[in-house]
Amino acid sequence: MTEHVSEEEIREQLAGISPEIAEQQLNDKVGLDFIELNPERVVGTMPVAGNLQPYGLLHGGANAVLAEALGSTLAALNAGAGRAAMGLELSCTHHRAALKGLVTGVAVPLHVGRSTITSEITITDESGRRTCTARLTCIVRDRPPGS
């Protein structure tokens, strides 16, 4: 039987670990696979299996998990040396359900400022139909010395 893990539990488990380990954990927990990682664009895929995902989220929650992972990764890539992207606000518009197969998300920066980084994320199903549009804003802060 598949273990159900909430989005909050996933975030808590990933807090404070290296980006490489976080990427592997996201892949293991929700099947997220990064295809492209750079400050101009982050692309990733994630499986959608029916209306209820194996990790306990409805299809809209799967879109939100993918949007949050891609947008926060893009913010971290744009934060720069000595800076950290922390705290976020995610707004999603669900256009249609992606009930089976892989969904693909593309995150691009809309605004990269001194204190916030905002990205736009588009998620499509295997047929290329848009299932979700999201906007994610991360607060950017200086990293404490020694972190």
CYANA upper distance limits for C-alpha pairs under 8 A (distance plus 0.5 A):
  2 THR  CA     54 PRO  CA      6.75
  2 THR  CA     55 TYR  CA      8.21
  3 GLU  CA     54 PRO  CA      7.74
  3 GLU  CA     55 TYR  CA      7.16
  4 HIS  CA     54 PRO  CA      6.75
  4 HIS  CA     55 TYR  CA      4.83
  4 HIS  CA     56 GLY  CA      5.34
  5 VAL  CA      9 GLU  CA      6.77
  5 VAL  CA     10 ILE  CA      7.33
  5 VAL  CA     55 TYR  CA      5.38
  5 VAL  CA     56 GLY  CA      6.52
  6 SER  CA     10 ILE  CA      6.88
  6 SER  CA     55 TYR  CA      7.15
  6 SER  CA     56 GLY  CA      6.78
  6 SER  CA     57 LEU  CA      7.74
  7 GLU  CA     11 ARG  CA      6.82
  7 GLU  CA     57 LEU  CA      8.42
  7 GLU  CA     65 VAL  CA      7.66
  8 GLU  CA     12 GLU  CA      6.69
  9 GLU  CA     13 GLN  CA      6.63
 10 ILE  CA     14 LEU  CA      6.76
 10 ILE  CA     29 LYS  CA      8.19
 11 ARG  CA     15 ALA  CA      6.62
 14 LEU  CA     22 ALA  CA      6.19
 14 LEU  CA     25 GLN  CA      7.82
 17 ILE  CA     21 ILE  CA      6.99
 17 ILE  CA     22 ALA  CA      6.77
 18 SER  CA     22 ALA  CA      6.55
 19 PRO  CA     23 GLU  CA      6.50
 20 GLU  CA     24 GLN  CA      6.93
 21 ILE  CA     25 GLN  CA      6.59
 22 ALA  CA     26 LEU  CA      6.57
 23 GLU  CA     27 ASN  CA      6.72
 23 GLU  CA     33 ASP  CA      8.48
 23 GLU  CA     34 PHE  CA      8.38
 24 GLN  CA     28 ASP  CA      6.61
 25 GLN  CA     29 LYS  CA      6.44
 26 LEU  CA     30 VAL  CA      6.25
 26 LEU  CA     31 GLY  CA      7.09
 26 LEU  CA     32 LEU  CA      6.16
 26 LEU  CA     33 ASP  CA      8.43
 27 ASN  CA     31 GLY  CA      4.78
 27 ASN  CA     32 LEU  CA      4.90
 27 ASN  CA     33 ASP  CA      6.22
 28 ASP  CA     32 LEU  CA      8.17
 29 LYS  CA     55 TYR  CA      7.87
 30 VAL  CA     46 MET  CA      7.50
 30 VAL  CA     47 PRO  CA      8.22
 30 VAL  CA     54 PRO  CA      8.48
 30 VAL  CA     55 TYR  CA      7.18
 31 GLY  CA     45 THR  CA      8.38
 31 GLY  CA     46 MET  CA      5.86
 31 GLY  CA     47 PRO  CA      6.71
 32 LEU  CA     44 GLY  CA      7.10
 32 LEU  CA     45 THR  CA      6.11
 32 LEU  CA     46 MET  CA      5.05
 32 LEU  CA     47 PRO  CA      8.01
 32 LEU  CA     66 LEU  CA      7.89
 33 ASP  CA     44 GLY  CA      5.87
 33 ASP  CA     45 THR  CA      5.78
 33 ASP  CA     46 MET  CA      6.93
 34 PHE  CA     42 VAL  CA      8.07
 34 PHE  CA     43 VAL  CA      6.48
 34 PHE  CA     44 GLY  CA      4.70
 34 PHE  CA     45 THR  CA      7.10
 35 ILE  CA     42 VAL  CA      8.10
 35 ILE  CA     43 VAL  CA      5.85
 35 ILE  CA     44 GLY  CA      5.71
 35 ILE  CA     45 THR  CA      7.94
 36 GLU  CA     41 ARG  CA      7.53
 36 GLU  CA     42 VAL  CA      5.74
 36 GLU  CA     43 VAL  CA      5.40
 36 GLU  CA     44 GLY  CA      7.45
 37 LEU  CA     41 ARG  CA      6.94
 37 LEU  CA     42 VAL  CA      5.22
 37 LEU  CA     43 VAL  CA      7.24
 37 LEU  CA     74 LEU  CA      8.23
 38 ASN  CA     42 VAL  CA      6.57
 38 ASN  CA     74 LEU  CA      7.82
 38 ASN  CA     77 LEU  CA      7.20
 39 PRO  CA     74 LEU  CA      6.54
 39 PRO  CA     75 ALA  CA      8.42
 39 PRO  CA     77 LEU  CA      5.75
 39 PRO  CA     78 ASN  CA      5.91
 39 PRO  CA    109 PRO  CA      8.36
 40 GLU  CA     74 LEU  CA      8.30
 40 GLU  CA    108 VAL  CA      6.45
 40 GLU  CA    109 PRO  CA      6.98
 41 ARG  CA     74 LEU  CA      7.52
 41 ARG  CA    106 VAL  CA      7.44
 41 ARG  CA    107 ALA  CA      6.15
 41 ARG  CA    108 VAL  CA      5.36
 41 ARG  CA    109 PRO  CA      7.84
 42 VAL  CA     70 LEU  CA      6.64
 42 VAL  CA     71 GLY  CA      8.32
 42 VAL  CA     73 THR  CA      7.97
 42 VAL  CA     74 LEU  CA      6.56
 42 VAL  CA    106 VAL  CA      6.33
 42 VAL  CA    107 ALA  CA      5.64
 42 VAL  CA    108 VAL  CA      7.26
 43 VAL  CA     70 LEU  CA      7.49
 43 VAL  CA    104 THR  CA      7.69
 43 VAL  CA    105 GLY  CA      6.12
 43 VAL  CA    106 VAL  CA      5.06
 43 VAL  CA    107 ALA  CA      6.89
 44 GLY  CA     66 LEU  CA      8.27
 44 GLY  CA     70 LEU  CA      7.49
 44 GLY  CA    104 THR  CA      6.24
 44 GLY  CA    105 GLY  CA      5.92
 44 GLY  CA    106 VAL  CA      7.30
 45 THR  CA     66 LEU  CA      8.27
 45 THR  CA    102 LEU  CA      6.77
 45 THR  CA    103 VAL  CA      6.04
 45 THR  CA    104 THR  CA      4.85
 45 THR  CA    105 GLY  CA      6.73
 46 MET  CA     66 LEU  CA      7.54
 46 MET  CA    102 LEU  CA      5.93
 46 MET  CA    103 VAL  CA      5.97
 46 MET  CA    104 THR  CA      7.13
 47 PRO  CA    100 LYS  CA      8.04
 47 PRO  CA    101 GLY  CA      6.08
 47 PRO  CA    102 LEU  CA      4.77
 47 PRO  CA    103 VAL  CA      6.70
 48 VAL  CA     53 GLN  CA      6.97
 48 VAL  CA     59 HIS  CA      7.58
 48 VAL  CA     62 ALA  CA      7.79
 48 VAL  CA     98 ALA  CA      7.30
 48 VAL  CA     99 LEU  CA      6.57
 48 VAL  CA    100 LYS  CA      5.55
 48 VAL  CA    101 GLY  CA      5.76
 48 VAL  CA    102 LEU  CA      6.19
 48 VAL  CA    103 VAL  CA      7.23
 49 ALA  CA     53 GLN  CA      6.27
 49 ALA  CA     54 PRO  CA      7.97
 49 ALA  CA     99 LEU  CA      6.69
 49 ALA  CA    100 LYS  CA      5.31
 49 ALA  CA    101 GLY  CA      6.89
 50 GLY  CA     59 HIS  CA      8.20
 50 GLY  CA     99 LEU  CA      5.19
 50 GLY  CA    100 LYS  CA      5.84
 51 ASN  CA     58 LEU  CA      6.24
 51 ASN  CA     59 HIS  CA      6.06
 51 ASN  CA     99 LEU  CA      6.21
 52 LEU  CA     56 GLY  CA      6.90
 52 LEU  CA     57 LEU  CA      6.41
 52 LEU  CA     58 LEU  CA      5.23
 52 LEU  CA     59 HIS  CA      6.92
 53 GLN  CA     57 LEU  CA      5.76
 53 GLN  CA     58 LEU  CA      6.48
 53 GLN  CA     59 HIS  CA      7.27
 53 GLN  CA     62 ALA  CA      7.73
 57 LEU  CA     61 GLY  CA      5.65
 57 LEU  CA     62 ALA  CA      6.69
 58 LEU  CA     62 ALA  CA      6.95
 59 HIS  CA     63 ASN  CA      6.96
 59 HIS  CA     97 ALA  CA      6.94
 59 HIS  CA     98 ALA  CA      7.18
 59 HIS  CA     99 LEU  CA      7.34
 60 GLY  CA     64 ALA  CA      6.84
 60 GLY  CA     94 HIS  CA      7.17
 60 GLY  CA     97 ALA  CA      7.69
 61 GLY  CA     65 VAL  CA      6.59
 62 ALA  CA     66 LEU  CA      6.72
 63 ASN  CA     67 ALA  CA      6.54
 63 ASN  CA     94 HIS  CA      8.46
 63 ASN  CA    123 ILE  CA      7.66
 63 ASN  CA    131 THR  CA      8.41
 63 ASN  CA    132 CYS  CA      7.09
 64 ALA  CA     68 GLU  CA      6.43
 64 ALA  CA     92 CYS  CA      7.31
 65 VAL  CA     69 ALA  CA      6.60
 66 LEU  CA     70 LEU  CA      6.65
 66 LEU  CA    105 GLY  CA      7.34
 67 ALA  CA     71 GLY  CA      6.38
 67 ALA  CA    105 GLY  CA      7.34
 67 ALA  CA    107 ALA  CA      8.24
 67 ALA  CA    121 ILE  CA      6.56
 67 ALA  CA    122 THR  CA      8.38
 67 ALA  CA    123 ILE  CA      8.11
 67 ALA  CA    134 ALA  CA      7.05
 67 ALA  CA    136 LEU  CA      8.34
 68 GLU  CA     72 SER  CA      6.34
 68 GLU  CA     90 LEU  CA      7.41
 68 GLU  CA    136 LEU  CA      7.57
 69 ALA  CA     73 THR  CA      6.55
 70 LEU  CA     74 LEU  CA      6.65
 70 LEU  CA    105 GLY  CA      7.81
 70 LEU  CA    106 VAL  CA      7.89
 70 LEU  CA    107 ALA  CA      6.49
 70 LEU  CA    121 ILE  CA      8.10
 71 GLY  CA     75 ALA  CA      6.72
 71 GLY  CA    107 ALA  CA      6.35
 71 GLY  CA    108 VAL  CA      8.44
 71 GLY  CA    118 THR  CA      8.50
 71 GLY  CA    119 SER  CA      6.39
 71 GLY  CA    120 GLU  CA      7.87
 71 GLY  CA    121 ILE  CA      7.33
 71 GLY  CA    135 ARG  CA      8.43
 71 GLY  CA    136 LEU  CA      6.38
 71 GLY  CA    137 THR  CA      8.44
 72 SER  CA     76 ALA  CA      6.67
 72 SER  CA     85 ALA  CA      7.87
 72 SER  CA     88 LEU  CA      8.22
 72 SER  CA    136 LEU  CA      7.99
 72 SER  CA    138 CYS  CA      7.38
 73 THR  CA     77 LEU  CA      6.76
 74 LEU  CA     78 ASN  CA      6.81
 74 LEU  CA    107 ALA  CA      7.45
 74 LEU  CA    108 VAL  CA      7.90
 74 LEU  CA    109 PRO  CA      7.85
 74 LEU  CA    119 SER  CA      7.92
 75 ALA  CA     79 ALA  CA      6.48
 75 ALA  CA     85 ALA  CA      6.48
 75 ALA  CA    109 PRO  CA      8.46
 75 ALA  CA    117 ILE  CA      6.30
 75 ALA  CA    118 THR  CA      7.84
 75 ALA  CA    119 SER  CA      7.98
 75 ALA  CA    138 CYS  CA      7.03
 76 ALA  CA     80 GLY  CA      8.14
 76 ALA  CA     84 ALA  CA      6.91
 76 ALA  CA     85 ALA  CA      5.77
 78 ASN  CA    112 VAL  CA      7.70
 78 ASN  CA    117 ILE  CA      8.13
 79 ALA  CA     83 ARG  CA      5.96
 79 ALA  CA     84 ALA  CA      6.33
 79 ALA  CA     85 ALA  CA      6.60
 79 ALA  CA    117 ILE  CA      8.23
 79 ALA  CA    140 VAL  CA      7.07
 80 GLY  CA     84 ALA  CA      8.15
 82 GLY  CA    142 ASP  CA      6.39
 82 GLY  CA    143 ARG  CA      5.87
 83 ARG  CA    140 VAL  CA      7.11
 83 ARG  CA    141 ARG  CA      6.08
 83 ARG  CA    142 ASP  CA      4.88
 83 ARG  CA    143 ARG  CA      5.58
 84 ALA  CA    140 VAL  CA      6.06
 84 ALA  CA    141 ARG  CA      5.96
 84 ALA  CA    142 ASP  CA      6.69
 84 ALA  CA    143 ARG  CA      6.32
 85 ALA  CA    117 ILE  CA      8.44
 85 ALA  CA    138 CYS  CA      6.26
 85 ALA  CA    139 ILE  CA      6.17
 85 ALA  CA    140 VAL  CA      4.98
 85 ALA  CA    141 ARG  CA      7.07
 86 MET  CA    138 CYS  CA      6.43
 86 MET  CA    139 ILE  CA      5.92
 86 MET  CA    140 VAL  CA      6.60
 86 MET  CA    141 ARG  CA      7.82
 87 GLY  CA    138 CYS  CA      6.16
 87 GLY  CA    139 ILE  CA      6.12
 88 LEU  CA    136 LEU  CA      7.25
 88 LEU  CA    137 THR  CA      5.96
 88 LEU  CA    138 CYS  CA      4.84
 88 LEU  CA    139 ILE  CA      6.89
 89 GLU  CA    136 LEU  CA      6.09
 89 GLU  CA    137 THR  CA      5.74
 89 GLU  CA    138 CYS  CA      7.13
 90 LEU  CA    134 ALA  CA      7.48
 90 LEU  CA    135 ARG  CA      6.39
 90 LEU  CA    136 LEU  CA      4.98
 90 LEU  CA    137 THR  CA      7.17
 91 SER  CA    134 ALA  CA      5.98
 91 SER  CA    135 ARG  CA      5.86
 91 SER  CA    136 LEU  CA      6.95
 92 CYS  CA    132 CYS  CA      7.20
 92 CYS  CA    133 THR  CA      6.32
 92 CYS  CA    134 ALA  CA      4.72
 92 CYS  CA    135 ARG  CA      7.13
 93 THR  CA    132 CYS  CA      6.04
 93 THR  CA    133 THR  CA      5.77
 93 THR  CA    134 ALA  CA      6.63
 94 HIS  CA    131 THR  CA      6.46
 94 HIS  CA    132 CYS  CA      4.93
 94 HIS  CA    133 THR  CA      7.18
 95 HIS  CA    130 ARG  CA      7.30
 95 HIS  CA    131 THR  CA      5.41
 95 HIS  CA    132 CYS  CA      5.85
 95 HIS  CA    133 THR  CA      8.13
 96 ARG  CA    130 ARG  CA      7.94
 96 ARG  CA    131 THR  CA      5.32
 96 ARG  CA    132 CYS  CA      7.68
 97 ALA  CA    131 THR  CA      6.58
 98 ALA  CA    103 VAL  CA      7.70
 98 ALA  CA    125 ASP  CA      6.36
 98 ALA  CA    131 THR  CA      6.82
101 GLY  CA    125 ASP  CA      7.96
101 GLY  CA    126 GLU  CA      7.05
102 LEU  CA    125 ASP  CA      6.80
102 LEU  CA    126 GLU  CA      6.38
103 VAL  CA    123 ILE  CA      6.98
103 VAL  CA    124 THR  CA      6.04
103 VAL  CA    125 ASP  CA      5.03
103 VAL  CA    126 GLU  CA      6.71
104 THR  CA    123 ILE  CA      5.93
104 THR  CA    124 THR  CA      5.86
104 THR  CA    125 ASP  CA      6.93
104 THR  CA    126 GLU  CA      8.13
105 GLY  CA    121 ILE  CA      6.93
105 GLY  CA    122 THR  CA      6.01
105 GLY  CA    123 ILE  CA      4.70
105 GLY  CA    124 THR  CA      7.01
106 VAL  CA    121 ILE  CA      5.90
106 VAL  CA    122 THR  CA      5.89
106 VAL  CA    123 ILE  CA      7.03
107 ALA  CA    119 SER  CA      6.73
107 ALA  CA    120 GLU  CA      6.02
107 ALA  CA    121 ILE  CA      4.75
107 ALA  CA    122 THR  CA      7.19
108 VAL  CA    119 SER  CA      5.93
108 VAL  CA    120 GLU  CA      6.02
108 VAL  CA    121 ILE  CA      7.09
109 PRO  CA    117 ILE  CA      7.91
109 PRO  CA    118 THR  CA      6.52
109 PRO  CA    119 SER  CA      4.71
109 PRO  CA    120 GLU  CA      6.83
110 LEU  CA    117 ILE  CA      8.28
110 LEU  CA    118 THR  CA      5.98
110 LEU  CA    119 SER  CA      5.51
110 LEU  CA    120 GLU  CA      6.82
111 HIS  CA    116 THR  CA      8.26
111 HIS  CA    117 ILE  CA      6.10
111 HIS  CA    118 THR  CA      5.55
111 HIS  CA    119 SER  CA      7.36
112 VAL  CA    116 THR  CA      7.01
112 VAL  CA    117 ILE  CA      5.05
112 VAL  CA    118 THR  CA      7.01
113 GLY  CA    117 ILE  CA      6.35
114 ARG  CA    140 VAL  CA      7.49
115 SER  CA    139 ILE  CA      6.28
115 SER  CA    140 VAL  CA      5.31
115 SER  CA    141 ARG  CA      7.13
116 THR  CA    137 THR  CA      7.06
116 THR  CA    138 CYS  CA      6.03
116 THR  CA    139 ILE  CA      5.03
116 THR  CA    140 VAL  CA      5.78
117 ILE  CA    137 THR  CA      6.09
117 ILE  CA    138 CYS  CA      5.82
117 ILE  CA    139 ILE  CA      7.13
117 ILE  CA    140 VAL  CA      7.54
118 THR  CA    135 ARG  CA      7.51
118 THR  CA    136 LEU  CA      6.07
118 THR  CA    137 THR  CA      4.68
118 THR  CA    138 CYS  CA      6.89
119 SER  CA    135 ARG  CA      6.24
119 SER  CA    136 LEU  CA      5.86
119 SER  CA    137 THR  CA      6.97
120 GLU  CA    133 THR  CA      7.99
120 GLU  CA    134 ALA  CA      6.36
120 GLU  CA    135 ARG  CA      5.09
120 GLU  CA    136 LEU  CA      7.03
121 ILE  CA    133 THR  CA      6.30
121 ILE  CA    134 ALA  CA      5.50
121 ILE  CA    135 ARG  CA      6.60
121 ILE  CA    136 LEU  CA      8.28
122 THR  CA    130 ARG  CA      7.55
122 THR  CA    131 THR  CA      8.48
122 THR  CA    132 CYS  CA      6.56
122 THR  CA    133 THR  CA      5.20
122 THR  CA    134 ALA  CA      6.95
123 ILE  CA    130 ARG  CA      6.27
123 ILE  CA    131 THR  CA      6.18
123 ILE  CA    132 CYS  CA      5.59
123 ILE  CA    133 THR  CA      6.79
124 THR  CA    128 GLY  CA      5.79
124 THR  CA    129 ARG  CA      5.69
124 THR  CA    130 ARG  CA      4.68
124 THR  CA    131 THR  CA      5.70
124 THR  CA    132 CYS  CA      7.49
125 ASP  CA    129 ARG  CA      6.04
125 ASP  CA    130 ARG  CA      7.02
125 ASP  CA    131 THR  CA      6.95
143 ARG  CA    147 SER  CA      7.04
